[in-house]
């Protein structure tokens, strides 16, 4: 494949990661607003567990999507490195393998941290 097509695919994958973050961000905003106004103080346990479950499911599905894109991105970097018609941009992108690994680790850490904060905000 040509470097230009591979760079276009790289950009598409970056967009997929960004889009995978939208739904969980909206759920986190909703939980934060509800916790701030005290909506969970008088809520039933069922409602609290539902809020936690929705946040968990949304976060899990988002992280799964992000990991898939990251894994595919790592494979794409191998192809970009092999492209004959490399450009300065494609060479710079090809150097991103460690950044992708860091992104995978950060995704997990942020997901676990966010979920812990959701549980704390809903149950307290």
The first five atom37 places (N, CA, C, CB, O) and aatype in JSON, in Angstrom:
{
  "aatype": [20, 20, 20, 20, 20, 20, 20, 20, 20, 20, 20, 20, 20, 20, 20, 20, 20, 20, 20, 20, 20, 20, 20, 20, 20, 20, 20, 20, 20, 20, 20, 20, 20, 20, 20, 20, 20, 20, 20, 20, 20, 20, 20, 20, 20, 20, 20, 20, 20, 20, 20, 20, 20, 20, 20, 20, 20, 20, 20, 20, 20, 20, 20, 20, 20, 20, 20, 20, 20, 20, 20, 20, 20, 20, 20, 20, 20, 20, 20, 20, 20, 20, 20, 20, 20, 20, 20, 20, 20, 20, 20, 20, 20, 20, 20, 20, 20, 20, 20, 20, 20, 20, 20, 20, 20, 20, 20, 20, 20, 20, 20, 20, 20, 20, 20, 20, 20, 20, 20, 20, 20, 20, 20, 20],
  "atom_mask": [
    [1, 1, 1, 1, 1],
    [1, 1, 1, 1, 1],
    [1, 1, 1, 1, 1],
    [1, 1, 1, 1, 1],
    [1, 1, 1, 1, 1],
    [1, 1, 1, 1, 1],
    [1, 1, 1, 1, 1],
    [1, 1, 1, 1, 1],
    [1, 1, 1, 1, 1],
    [1, 1, 1, 1, 1],
    [1, 1, 1, 1, 1],
    [1, 1, 1, 1, 1],
    [1, 1, 1, 1, 1],
    [1, 1, 1, 1, 1],
    [1, 1, 1, 1, 1],
    [1, 1, 1, 1, 1],
    [1, 1, 1, 1, 1],
    [1, 1, 1, 1, 1],
    [1, 1, 1, 1, 1],
    [1, 1, 1, 1, 1],
    [1, 1, 1, 1, 1],
    [1, 1, 1, 1, 1],
    [1, 1, 1, 1, 1],
    [1, 1, 1, 1, 1],
    [1, 1, 1, 1, 1],
    [1, 1, 1, 1, 1],
    [1, 1, 1, 1, 1],
    [1, 1, 1, 1, 1],
    [1, 1, 1, 1, 1],
    [1, 1, 1, 1, 1],
    [1, 1, 1, 1, 1],
    [1, 1, 1, 1, 1],
    [1, 1, 1, 1, 1],
    [1, 1, 1, 1, 1],
    [1, 1, 1, 1, 1],
    [1, 1, 1, 1, 1],
    [1, 1, 1, 1, 1],
    [1, 1, 1, 1, 1],
    [1, 1, 1, 1, 1],
    [1, 1, 1, 1, 1],
    [1, 1, 1, 1, 1],
    [1, 1, 1, 1, 1],
    [1, 1, 1, 1, 1],
    [1, 1, 1, 1, 1],
    [1, 1, 1, 1, 1],
    [1, 1, 1, 1, 1],
    [1, 1, 1, 1, 1],
    [1, 1, 1, 1, 1],
    [1, 1, 1, 1, 1],
    [1, 1, 1, 1, 1],
    [1, 1, 1, 1, 1],
    [1, 1, 1, 1, 1],
    [1, 1, 1, 1, 1],
    [1, 1, 1, 1, 1],
    [1, 1, 1, 1, 1],
    [1, 1, 1, 1, 1],
    [1, 1, 1, 1, 1],
    [1, 1, 1, 1, 1],
    [1, 1, 1, 1, 1],
    [1, 1, 1, 1, 1],
    [1, 1, 1, 1, 1],
    [1, 1, 1, 1, 1],
    [1, 1, 1, 1, 1],
    [1, 1, 1, 1, 1],
    [1, 1, 1, 1, 1],
    [1, 1, 1, 1, 1],
    [1, 1, 1, 1, 1],
    [1, 1, 1, 1, 1],
    [1, 1, 1, 1, 1],
    [1, 1, 1, 1, 1],
    [1, 1, 1, 1, 1],
    [1, 1, 1, 1, 1],
    [1, 1, 1, 1, 1],
    [1, 1, 1, 1, 1],
    [1, 1, 1, 1, 1],
    [1, 1, 1, 1, 1],
    [1, 1, 1, 1, 1],
    [1, 1, 1, 1, 1],
    [1, 1, 1, 1, 1],
    [1, 1, 1, 1, 1],
    [1, 1, 1, 1, 1],
    [1, 1, 1, 1, 1],
    [1, 1, 1, 1, 1],
    [1, 1, 1, 1, 1],
    [1, 1, 1, 1, 1],
    [1, 1, 1, 1, 1],
    [1, 1, 1, 1, 1],
    [1, 1, 1, 1, 1],
    [1, 1, 1, 1, 1],
    [1, 1, 1, 1, 1],
    [1, 1, 1, 1, 1],
    [1, 1, 1, 1, 1],
    [1, 1, 1, 1, 1],
    [1, 1, 1, 1, 1],
    [1, 1, 1, 1, 1],
    [1, 1, 1, 1, 1],
    [1, 1, 1, 1, 1],
    [1, 1, 1, 1, 1],
    [1, 1, 1, 1, 1],
    [1, 1, 1, 1, 1],
    [1, 1, 1, 1, 1],
    [1, 1, 1, 1, 1],
    [1, 1, 1, 1, 1],
    [1, 1, 1, 1, 1],
    [1, 1, 1, 1, 1],
    [1, 1, 1, 1, 1],
    [1, 1, 1, 1, 1],
    [1, 1, 1, 1, 1],
    [1, 1, 1, 1, 1],
    [1, 1, 1, 1, 1],
    [1, 1, 1, 1, 1],
    [1, 1, 1, 1, 1],
    [1, 1, 1, 1, 1],
    [1, 1, 1, 1, 1],
    [1, 1, 1, 1, 1],
    [1, 1, 1, 1, 1],
    [1, 1, 1, 1, 1],
    [1, 1, 1, 1, 1],
    [1, 1, 1, 1, 1],
    [1, 1, 1, 1, 1],
    [1, 1, 1, 1, 1],
    [1, 1, 1, 1, 1],
    [1, 1, 1, 1, 1],
    [1, 1, 1, 1, 1]
  ],
  "atom_positions": [
    [[0.84, -1.19, 0.0], [0.0, 0.0, 0.0], [0.87, 1.24, 0.0], [-0.95, 0.0, 1.21], [2.01, 1.23, 0.48]],
    [[0.33, 2.28, -0.53], [1.06, 3.54, -0.57], [0.98, 4.24, 0.78], [0.52, 4.45, -1.69], [0.0, 4.1, 1.51]],
    [[2.01, 4.99, 1.09], [2.08, 5.68, 2.38], [0.9, 6.61, 2.58], [3.39, 6.47, 2.48], [0.38, 6.73, 3.69]],
    [[0.46, 7.27, 1.53], [-0.66, 8.22, 1.64], [-1.93, 7.5, 2.09], [-0.9, 8.95, 0.29], [-2.66, 8.01, 2.95]],
    [[-2.21, 6.34, 1.53], [-3.39, 5.57, 1.91], [-3.27, 5.06, 3.35], [-3.6, 4.38, 0.95], [-4.26, 5.03, 4.08]],
    [[-2.07, 4.67, 3.74], [-1.86, 4.19, 5.11], [-2.03, 5.32, 6.12], [-0.45, 3.57, 5.25], [-2.58, 5.1, 7.2]],
    [[-1.56, 6.51, 5.78], [-1.74, 7.67, 6.67], [-3.22, 8.0, 6.79], [-0.95, 8.9, 6.13], [-3.69, 8.35, 7.87]],
    [[-3.96, 7.89, 5.69], [-5.41, 8.13, 5.75], [-6.08, 7.12, 6.68], [-6.03, 8.05, 4.34], [-6.97, 7.48, 7.46]],
    [[-5.66, 5.88, 6.59], [-6.22, 4.85, 7.49], [-5.84, 5.15, 8.94], [-5.72, 3.44, 7.08], [-6.66, 4.98, 9.84]],
    [[-4.62, 5.6, 9.17], [-4.18, 5.97, 10.52], [-5.08, 7.07, 11.08], [-2.69, 6.45, 10.5], [-5.51, 7.0, 12.23]],
    [[-5.37, 8.07, 10.28], [-6.22, 9.18, 10.72], [-7.64, 8.69, 11.02], [-6.26, 10.29, 9.66], [-8.27, 9.17, 11.96]],
    [[-8.12, 7.75, 10.23], [-9.45, 7.18, 10.48], [-9.48, 6.44, 11.81], [-9.85, 6.23, 9.34], [-10.47, 6.54, 12.55]],
    [[-8.42, 5.72, 12.13], [-8.36, 4.99, 13.4], [-8.29, 5.96, 14.58], [-7.14, 4.05, 13.42], [-8.9, 5.72, 15.62]],
    [[-7.56, 7.04, 14.42], [-7.52, 8.06, 15.5], [-8.9, 8.63, 15.73], [-6.52, 9.2, 15.14], [-9.29, 8.87, 16.87]],
    [[-9.65, 8.84, 14.66], [-11.02, 9.35, 14.78], [-11.9, 8.34, 15.51], [-11.6, 9.67, 13.39], [-12.76, 8.73, 16.31]],
    [[-11.71, 7.06, 15.24], [-12.5, 6.03, 15.92], [-12.24, 6.04, 17.42], [-12.17, 4.64, 15.35], [-13.17, 5.86, 18.21]],
    [[-10.99, 6.26, 17.83], [-10.68, 6.33, 19.27], [-11.39, 7.51, 19.89], [-9.14, 6.43, 19.5], [-11.96, 7.4, 20.98]],
    [[-11.37, 8.63, 19.21], [-12.04, 9.83, 19.72], [-13.54, 9.59, 19.84], [-11.77, 11.04, 18.81], [-14.14, 9.94, 20.86]],
    [[-14.14, 9.02, 18.84], [-15.58, 8.75, 18.87], [-15.95, 7.75, 19.96], [-16.05, 8.23, 17.51], [-17.02, 7.84, 20.55]],
    [[-15.05, 6.81, 20.24], [-15.33, 5.82, 21.28], [-15.34, 6.45, 22.67], [-14.29, 4.71, 21.24], [-15.84, 5.84, 23.62]],
    [[-14.82, 7.65, 22.8], [-14.78, 8.33, 24.09], [-15.99, 9.21, 24.34], [-13.53, 9.16, 24.19], [-16.19, 9.66, 25.47]],
    [[-16.8, 9.47, 23.34], [-17.92, 10.41, 23.48], [-19.0, 9.88, 24.43], [-18.53, 10.7, 22.11], [-19.38, 10.58, 25.38]],
    [[-19.49, 8.68, 24.2], [-20.57, 8.14, 25.04], [-20.15, 8.03, 26.52], [-20.99, 6.76, 24.53], [-20.91, 8.45, 27.39]],
    [[-18.97, 7.48, 26.82], [-18.59, 7.41, 28.23], [-18.43, 8.8, 28.85], [-17.3, 6.64, 28.38], [-18.73, 8.99, 30.03]],
    [[-17.96, 9.76, 28.07], [-17.82, 11.12, 28.6], [-19.19, 11.69, 28.96], [-17.11, 12.04, 27.57], [-19.34, 12.33, 30.0]],
    [[-20.17, 11.45, 28.12], [-21.53, 11.92, 28.41], [-22.1, 11.24, 29.65], [-22.45, 11.68, 27.21], [-22.76, 11.88, 30.47]],
    [[-21.85, 9.94, 29.79], [-22.33, 9.21, 30.98], [-21.64, 9.76, 32.23], [-22.06, 7.69, 30.83], [-22.3, 9.97, 33.25]],
    [[-20.33, 9.98, 32.15], [-19.62, 10.54, 33.31], [-20.12, 11.93, 33.67], [-18.12, 10.59, 33.02], [-20.24, 12.27, 34.85]],
    [[-20.42, 12.73, 32.67], [-20.98, 14.07, 32.93], [-22.32, 13.95, 33.64], [-21.15, 14.86, 31.61], [-22.59, 14.66, 34.61]],
    [[-23.17, 13.05, 33.15], [-24.49, 12.86, 33.76], [-24.35, 12.4, 35.21], [-25.31, 11.83, 32.95], [-25.04, 12.93, 36.09]],
    [[-23.49, 11.44, 35.47], [-23.29, 10.95, 36.84], [-22.74, 12.07, 37.73], [-22.33, 9.73, 36.85], [-23.17, 12.22, 38.87]],
    [[-21.79, 12.84, 37.22], [-21.21, 13.93, 38.0], [-22.26, 14.99, 38.34], [-20.05, 14.57, 37.24], [-22.31, 15.48, 39.47]],
    [[-23.09, 15.34, 37.37], [-24.13, 16.33, 37.61], [-25.14, 15.8, 38.63], [-24.85, 16.71, 36.3], [-25.51, 16.51, 39.57]],
    [[-25.58, 14.57, 38.45], [-26.55, 13.99, 39.38], [-25.97, 13.87, 40.79], [-26.99, 12.61, 38.9], [-26.68, 14.12, 41.77]],
    [[-24.7, 13.5, 40.89], [-24.07, 13.41, 42.21], [-23.93, 14.79, 42.84], [-22.69, 12.73, 42.11], [-24.11, 14.95, 44.05]],
    [[-23.61, 15.78, 42.03], [-23.42, 17.14, 42.54], [-24.71, 17.73, 43.07], [-22.87, 18.03, 41.45], [-24.71, 18.44, 44.08]],
    [[-25.81, 17.45, 42.41], [-27.1, 18.0, 42.88], [-27.74, 17.11, 43.95], [-28.06, 18.16, 41.7], [-28.83, 17.42, 44.43]],
    [[-27.08, 16.03, 44.33], [-27.57, 15.17, 45.4], [-28.66, 14.2, 44.99], [-28.07, 16.01, 46.49], [-29.41, 13.72, 45.83]],
    [[-28.75, 13.91, 43.7], [-29.81, 13.03, 43.21], [-29.7, 11.61, 43.74], [-29.8, 13.01, 41.71], [-30.71, 10.9, 43.81]],
    [[-28.51, 11.19, 44.11], [-28.34, 9.81, 44.57], [-28.56, 9.65, 46.08], [-26.95, 9.32, 44.21], [-28.65, 8.53, 46.58]],
    [[-28.65, 10.78, 46.8], [-28.8, 10.7, 48.26], [-30.08, 9.98, 48.67], [-28.8, 12.1, 48.85], [-30.05, 9.16, 49.59]],
    [[-31.18, 10.26, 48.01], [-32.46, 9.64, 48.35], [-32.88, 8.57, 47.35], [-33.53, 10.69, 48.44], [-34.0, 8.05, 47.42]],
    [[-31.99, 8.24, 46.42], [-32.32, 7.25, 45.4], [-32.3, 5.85, 46.01], [-31.34, 7.33, 44.2], [-31.58, 5.59, 46.98]],
    [[-33.08, 4.96, 45.44], [-33.09, 3.57, 45.89], [-31.76, 2.91, 45.52], [-34.29, 2.78, 45.28], [-31.04, 3.38, 44.64]],
    [[-31.47, 1.83, 46.19], [-30.25, 1.09, 45.85], [-30.29, 0.61, 44.41], [-30.08, -0.11, 46.79], [-29.26, 0.59, 43.73]],
    [[-31.46, 0.23, 43.94], [-31.59, -0.21, 42.56], [-31.2, 0.88, 41.57], [-33.02, -0.65, 42.3], [-30.5, 0.61, 40.59]],
    [[-31.64, 2.1, 41.84], [-31.29, 3.21, 40.95], [-29.79, 3.49, 41.0], [-32.07, 4.47, 41.34], [-29.18, 3.8, 39.97]],
    [[-29.2, 3.39, 42.17], [-27.76, 3.61, 42.29], [-26.98, 2.54, 41.53], [-27.33, 3.61, 43.78], [-26.03, 2.84, 40.8]],
    [[-27.4, 1.28, 41.7], [-26.71, 0.19, 41.0], [-26.91, 0.27, 39.49], [-27.19, -1.16, 41.52], [-26.02, -0.1, 38.72]],
    [[-28.06, 0.76, 39.08], [-28.31, 0.96, 37.64], [-27.34, 2.0, 37.09], [-29.78, 1.38, 37.39], [-26.75, 1.8, 36.03]],
    [[-27.18, 3.1, 37.79], [-26.26, 4.15, 37.34], [-24.83, 3.61, 37.25], [-26.3, 5.36, 38.31], [-24.11, 3.88, 36.29]],
    [[-24.44, 2.84, 38.26], [-23.09, 2.25, 38.24], [-22.97, 1.25, 37.1], [-22.78, 1.56, 39.59], [-21.95, 1.22, 36.41]],
    [[-24.0, 0.43, 36.89], [-23.98, -0.56, 35.81], [-23.91, 0.07, 34.43], [-25.19, -1.44, 35.91], [-23.17, -0.41, 33.57]],
    [[-24.67, 1.12, 34.22], [-24.64, 1.81, 32.92], [-23.26, 2.41, 32.68], [-25.73, 2.92, 32.86], [-22.72, 2.32, 31.58]],
    [[-22.69, 3.04, 33.72], [-21.35, 3.61, 33.58], [-20.32, 2.51, 33.29], [-20.96, 4.37, 34.87], [-19.43, 2.69, 32.46]],
    [[-20.45, 1.37, 33.97], [-19.52, 0.27, 33.76], [-19.64, -0.3, 32.35], [-19.75, -0.83, 34.79], [-18.63, -0.52, 31.68]],
    [[-20.87, -0.54, 31.9], [-21.07, -1.11, 30.57], [-20.58, -0.16, 29.48], [-22.55, -1.44, 30.35], [-19.92, -0.58, 28.53]],
    [[-20.91, 1.1, 29.63], [-20.48, 2.09, 28.64], [-18.96, 2.19, 28.6], [-21.1, 3.47, 28.94], [-18.36, 2.22, 27.53]],
    [[-18.35, 2.23, 29.77], [-16.9, 2.31, 29.84], [-16.22, 1.07, 29.28], [-16.46, 2.52, 31.26], [-15.23, 1.17, 28.56]],
    [[-16.76, -0.11, 29.61], [-16.18, -1.35, 29.12], [-16.24, -1.43, 27.6], [-16.89, -2.55, 29.73], [-15.26, -1.79, 26.95]],
    [[-17.41, -1.1, 27.03], [-17.54, -1.16, 25.58], [-16.62, -0.15, 24.89], [-19.0, -0.9, 25.17], [-16.05, -0.44, 23.85]],
    [[-16.49, 1.02, 25.49], [-15.6, 2.04, 24.94], [-14.15, 1.57, 24.98], [-15.76, 3.35, 25.71], [-13.41, 1.71, 24.0]],
    [[-13.74, 1.03, 26.12], [-12.36, 0.57, 26.25], [-12.07, -0.58, 25.3], [-12.07, 0.15, 27.68], [-10.97, -0.66, 24.74]],
    [[-13.03, -1.46, 25.11], [-12.86, -2.57, 24.16], [-12.65, -2.04, 22.75], [-14.08, -3.51, 24.21], [-11.78, -2.52, 22.02]],
    [[-13.45, -1.05, 22.36], [-13.3, -0.44, 21.04], [-11.94, 0.24, 20.9], [-14.42, 0.57, 20.78], [-11.28, 0.11, 19.87]],
    [[-11.54, 0.95, 21.94], [-10.26, 1.65, 21.88], [-9.09, 0.67, 21.79], [-10.1, 2.55, 23.11], [-8.14, 0.9, 21.05]],
    [[-9.16, -0.43, 22.55], [-8.1, -1.42, 22.48], [-8.02, -2.07, 21.1], [-8.3, -2.49, 23.55], [-6.93, -2.32, 20.59]],
    [[-9.16, -2.33, 20.5], [-9.16, -2.92, 19.16], [-8.5, -1.98, 18.16], [-10.6, -3.25, 18.71], [-7.7, -2.4, 17.32]],
    [[-8.84, -0.71, 18.25], [-8.26, 0.27, 17.32], [-6.76, 0.41, 17.58], [-8.96, 1.64, 17.46], [-5.98, 0.53, 16.64]],
    [[-6.36, 0.41, 18.84], [-4.94, 0.51, 19.17], [-4.17, -0.69, 18.62], [-4.74, 0.61, 20.7], [-3.1, -0.54, 18.04]],
    [[-4.73, -1.88, 18.8], [-4.08, -3.1, 18.29], [-3.95, -3.06, 16.77], [-4.88, -4.35, 18.71], [-2.91, -3.4, 16.21]],
    [[-5.02, -2.63, 16.11], [-4.98, -2.51, 14.66], [-4.02, -1.41, 14.23], [-6.38, -2.24, 14.11], [-3.35, -1.54, 13.2]],
    [[-3.95, -0.35, 15.0], [-3.02, 0.73, 14.71], [-1.58, 0.27, 14.8], [-3.24, 1.89, 15.67], [-0.74, 0.68, 14.0]],
    [[-1.29, -0.61, 15.76], [0.06, -1.14, 15.87], [0.42, -1.97, 14.64], [0.2, -1.99, 17.14], [1.55, -1.91, 14.16]],
    [[-0.53, -2.72, 14.12], [-0.29, -3.49, 12.89], [-0.11, -2.54, 11.71], [-1.46, -4.47, 12.61], [0.72, -2.78, 10.83]],
    [[-0.89, -1.47, 11.69], [-0.77, -0.49, 10.6], [0.59, 0.18, 10.62], [-1.88, 0.57, 10.72], [1.13, 0.49, 9.56]],
    [[1.16, 0.41, 11.79], [2.49, 1.02, 11.87], [3.54, 0.16, 11.18], [2.88, 1.26, 13.33], [4.46, 0.68, 10.56]],
    [[3.4, -1.15, 11.29], [4.33, -2.06, 10.62], [4.25, -1.84, 9.11], [4.01, -3.55, 10.97], [5.27, -1.79, 8.43]],
    [[3.02, -1.72, 8.59], [2.84, -1.48, 7.16], [3.38, -0.11, 6.74], [1.37, -1.59, 6.78], [3.97, 0.02, 5.67]],
    [[3.17, 0.89, 7.58], [3.66, 2.23, 7.25], [5.19, 2.23, 7.18], [3.16, 3.26, 8.28], [5.77, 2.88, 6.32]],
    [[5.83, 1.5, 8.09], [7.29, 1.43, 8.08], [7.81, 0.78, 6.8], [7.79, 0.65, 9.3], [8.91, 1.11, 6.34]],
    [[7.03, -0.15, 6.22], [7.45, -0.87, 5.03], [7.12, -0.14, 3.73], [6.81, -2.23, 5.01], [7.57, -0.56, 2.66]],
    [[6.34, 0.94, 3.8], [5.92, 1.63, 2.58], [7.12, 2.19, 1.84], [4.93, 2.76, 2.93], [8.03, 2.78, 2.43]],
    [[7.11, 2.01, 0.52], [8.24, 2.46, -0.32], [8.25, 3.97, -0.51], [8.18, 1.78, -1.67], [9.32, 4.58, -0.61]],
    [[7.09, 4.56, -0.57], [6.98, 5.99, -0.87], [6.78, 6.83, 0.4], [5.82, 6.24, -1.85], [5.9, 7.68, 0.46]],
    [[7.61, 6.57, 1.42], [7.48, 7.24, 2.71], [7.62, 8.75, 2.57], [8.51, 6.7, 3.69], [8.39, 9.27, 1.76]],
    [[6.84, 9.44, 3.4], [6.94, 10.89, 3.5], [7.41, 11.22, 4.92], [5.56, 11.59, 3.17], [7.52, 10.33, 5.76]],
    [[7.69, 12.47, 5.17], [8.09, 12.88, 6.51], [6.98, 12.55, 7.51], [8.44, 14.39, 6.55], [7.25, 12.1, 8.62]],
    [[5.73, 12.78, 7.1], [4.61, 12.49, 7.99], [4.49, 11.0, 8.26], [3.31, 13.01, 7.38], [4.32, 10.6, 9.41]],
    [[4.58, 10.18, 7.23], [4.44, 8.74, 7.44], [5.58, 8.2, 8.29], [4.4, 8.01, 6.09], [5.38, 7.28, 9.08]],
    [[6.78, 8.76, 8.13], [7.91, 8.33, 8.97], [7.67, 8.7, 10.43], [9.23, 8.96, 8.47], [7.98, 7.92, 11.32]],
    [[7.12, 9.88, 10.67], [6.84, 10.32, 12.04], [5.75, 9.45, 12.66], [6.41, 11.8, 12.07], [5.86, 9.06, 13.83]],
    [[4.72, 9.14, 11.9], [3.65, 8.26, 12.39], [4.21, 6.87, 12.71], [2.51, 8.15, 11.36], [3.82, 6.25, 13.7]],
    [[5.13, 6.4, 11.87], [5.71, 5.07, 12.07], [6.48, 4.96, 13.37], [6.63, 4.72, 10.92], [6.7, 3.86, 13.87]],
    [[6.88, 6.09, 13.94], [7.6, 6.11, 15.21], [6.66, 6.09, 16.42], [8.5, 7.33, 15.27], [7.12, 6.2, 17.55]],
    [[5.36, 5.97, 16.2], [4.36, 6.1, 17.26], [4.04, 4.82, 18.01], [3.11, 6.63, 16.69], [3.1, 4.8, 18.8]],
    [[4.79, 3.75, 17.78], [4.44, 2.48, 18.42], [4.5, 2.55, 19.95], [5.36, 1.39, 17.93], [3.64, 1.97, 20.61]],
    [[5.47, 3.24, 20.51], [5.54, 3.35, 21.97], [4.4, 4.21, 22.5], [6.89, 3.93, 22.41], [3.87, 3.96, 23.58]],
    [[4.03, 5.24, 21.74], [2.91, 6.09, 22.14], [1.61, 5.29, 22.16], [2.79, 7.3, 21.2], [0.77, 5.49, 23.03]],
    [[1.45, 4.39, 21.19], [0.25, 3.54, 21.19], [0.23, 2.62, 22.41], [0.2, 2.7, 19.9], [-0.83, 2.41, 23.01]],
    [[1.37, 2.07, 22.78], [1.43, 1.22, 23.97], [1.09, 2.03, 25.21], [2.83, 0.59, 24.12], [0.36, 1.55, 26.09]],
    [[1.61, 3.23, 25.3], [1.3, 4.11, 26.43], [-0.19, 4.45, 26.45], [2.14, 5.39, 26.37], [-0.8, 4.51, 27.52]],
    [[-0.77, 4.67, 25.29], [-2.2, 4.97, 25.2], [-3.03, 3.79, 25.7], [-2.59, 5.3, 23.75], [-4.04, 4.0, 26.38]],
    [[-2.63, 2.59, 25.39], [-3.35, 1.4, 25.87], [-3.3, 1.31, 27.39], [-2.76, 0.12, 25.24], [-4.3, 1.01, 28.03]],
    [[-2.15, 1.58, 27.96], [-2.0, 1.54, 29.42], [-2.82, 2.67, 30.06], [-0.5, 1.67, 29.83], [-3.51, 2.45, 31.06]],
    [[-2.74, 3.86, 29.48], [-3.48, 5.01, 30.02], [-4.98, 4.77, 29.93], [-3.11, 6.29, 29.26], [-5.72, 5.16, 30.84]],
    [[-5.44, 4.14, 28.87], [-6.86, 3.85, 28.71], [-7.35, 2.97, 29.86], [-7.13, 3.16, 27.35], [-8.41, 3.23, 30.43]],
    [[-6.59, 1.96, 30.2], [-6.96, 1.07, 31.29], [-6.93, 1.81, 32.64], [-6.02, -0.15, 31.34], [-7.86, 1.69, 33.43]],
    [[-5.87, 2.55, 32.88], [-5.74, 3.26, 34.16], [-6.84, 4.31, 34.33], [-4.36, 3.94, 34.25], [-7.44, 4.41, 35.41]],
    [[-7.11, 5.07, 33.3], [-8.16, 6.09, 33.38], [-9.52, 5.45, 33.53], [-8.13, 6.99, 32.13], [-10.37, 5.95, 34.27]],
    [[-9.75, 4.33, 32.84], [-11.02, 3.62, 32.96], [-11.28, 3.11, 34.37], [-11.06, 2.47, 31.99], [-12.37, 3.28, 34.91]],
    [[-10.27, 2.5, 34.96], [-10.42, 1.99, 36.32], [-10.6, 3.14, 37.3], [-9.19, 1.13, 36.72], [-11.45, 3.08, 38.19]],
    [[-9.8, 4.19, 37.14], [-9.92, 5.34, 38.02], [-11.27, 6.02, 37.92], [-8.84, 6.34, 37.72], [-11.87, 6.39, 38.93]],
    [[-11.75, 6.18, 36.71], [-13.05, 6.81, 36.49], [-14.17, 5.98, 37.09], [-13.3, 7.03, 35.01], [-15.09, 6.51, 37.7]],
    [[-14.09, 4.66, 36.91], [-15.13, 3.8, 37.46], [-15.13, 3.86, 38.98], [-14.93, 2.35, 36.98], [-16.2, 3.9, 39.6]],
    [[-13.96, 3.87, 39.59], [-13.88, 3.97, 41.04], [-14.53, 5.27, 41.52], [-12.42, 3.9, 41.51], [-15.25, 5.27, 42.52]],
    [[-14.29, 6.37, 40.82], [-14.89, 7.65, 41.18], [-16.4, 7.63, 40.99], [-14.28, 8.76, 40.36], [-17.12, 8.24, 41.78]],
    [[-16.88, 6.95, 39.96], [-18.33, 6.83, 39.74], [-18.96, 6.08, 40.91], [-18.63, 6.1, 38.4], [-19.97, 6.52, 41.47]],
    [[-18.37, 4.97, 41.29], [-18.91, 4.18, 42.41], [-18.93, 5.04, 43.68], [-18.06, 2.89, 42.64], [-19.93, 5.07, 44.4]],
    [[-17.85, 5.74, 43.94], [-17.77, 6.6, 45.12], [-18.82, 7.71, 45.09], [-16.38, 7.23, 45.23], [-19.48, 7.97, 46.09]],
    [[-18.98, 8.35, 43.92], [-19.94, 9.46, 43.81], [-21.38, 8.98, 43.96], [-19.78, 10.17, 42.46], [-22.2, 9.67, 44.55]],
    [[-21.68, 7.82, 43.44], [-23.05, 7.32, 43.49], [-23.39, 6.78, 44.88], [-23.25, 6.22, 42.44], [-24.49, 7.01, 45.38]],
    [[-22.47, 6.07, 45.5], [-22.77, 5.43, 46.78], [-22.59, 6.32, 48.0], [-21.91, 4.22, 46.92], [-23.05, 5.98, 49.09]],
    [[-21.92, 7.45, 47.83], [-21.73, 8.36, 48.99], [-22.67, 9.52, 48.94], [-20.3, 8.88, 49.03], [-22.64, 10.38, 49.83]]
  ]
}
